[in-house]
Amino acid sequence: MKMYLISDNVDTYTGMRLAGVDGVVVHERQELYDALQKVIQDKTIGIVLLTEKFGREFPDIIDDIRLTYKTPLLIEIPDRHGTGRKKDFITSYVNEAIGLKL
């Protein structure tokens, strides 16, 4: 199984290409949808890396793929600008999940 990147910027794409990960740069909703449909058809791709922007802007597309298909595994990664999450997102997650205050 191989990894595939769907990115919203060329810098992330270039960095992943240097690491040996193939991919595509998309910007619009329909482009993302088409790229994901192409990936689903390719049974050699087991992991799809998506920049976090897609999870924020098009969560319905991402969630639909996650709920409908077992593979590929969709993983959101930060882009070159860093993560869009708050600094204490892990602590907040633990607080919400189990009610434990850290």
HUFEN-V999596 format. One record per residue. N is the residue number from 1. RES is the residue in one small letter. SS is DSSP state (H for helix, E for strand, - for the rest). OMEGA is omega in degrees with one decimal (NA if undefined). Layout:
BEGIN
{{N/RES/SS/OMEGA} {N/RES/SS/OMEGA}}
END
This chain:
BEGIN
{{1/m/-/179.5} {2/k/E/178.1} {3/m/E/179.4} {4/y/E/-178.6} {5/l/E/168.5} {6/i/E/-172.5} {7/s/E/175.8} {8/d/-/177.3} {9/n/-/-174.3} {10/v/H/-177.8} {11/d/H/177.6} {12/t/H/178.1} {13/y/H/-178.6} {14/t/H/178.4} {15/g/H/179.4} {16/m/H/176.3} {17/r/H/177.5} {18/l/H/177.4} {19/a/-/176.8} {20/g/-/-179.9} {21/v/-/178.1} {22/d/E/179.6} {23/g/E/-177.2} {24/v/E/174.9} {25/v/E/178.6} {26/v/-/-178.5} {27/h/-/-174.5} {28/e/-/179.9} {29/r/H/-178.0} {30/q/H/177.5} {31/e/H/177.5} {32/l/H/-180.0} {33/y/H/-179.8} {34/d/H/179.3} {35/a/H/178.4} {36/l/H/177.3} {37/q/H/177.7} {38/k/H/-178.8} {39/v/H/-179.7} {40/i/H/-179.5} {41/q/H/-178.4} {42/d/-/-175.7} {43/k/-/177.5} {44/t/-/-179.7} {45/i/E/-178.6} {46/g/E/-178.4} {47/i/E/175.4} {48/v/E/176.0} {49/l/E/179.7} {50/l/E/174.6} {51/t/E/-173.3} {52/e/H/-179.6} {53/k/H/-179.2} {54/f/H/177.9} {55/g/H/178.3} {56/r/H/-173.9} {57/e/H/-176.0} {58/f/-/-176.8} {59/p/H/-179.5} {60/d/H/178.8} {61/i/H/-178.0} {62/i/H/-179.3} {63/d/H/178.9} {64/d/H/178.5} {65/i/H/-179.2} {66/r/H/-177.9} {67/l/H/-174.7} {68/t/H/-172.9} {69/y/-/175.3} {70/k/-/177.1} {71/t/-/4.5} {72/p/-/174.5} {73/l/E/179.1} {74/l/E/-179.1} {75/i/E/177.3} {76/e/E/-179.7} {77/i/E/175.0} {78/p/-/176.1} {79/d/E/-175.0} {80/r/-/179.8} {81/h/-/-179.3} {82/g/E/-177.8} {83/t/-/177.3} {84/g/-/-176.8} {85/r/-/175.2} {86/k/-/-179.7} {87/k/-/-176.2} {88/d/-/-174.9} {89/f/H/179.8} {90/i/H/177.9} {91/t/H/178.1} {92/s/H/179.7} {93/y/H/179.2} {94/v/H/178.8} {95/n/H/-179.5} {96/e/H/-173.8} {97/a/H/-173.9} {98/i/H/177.3} {99/g/-/-179.7} {100/l/-/-180.0} {101/k/-/-178.7} {102/l/-/NA}}
END
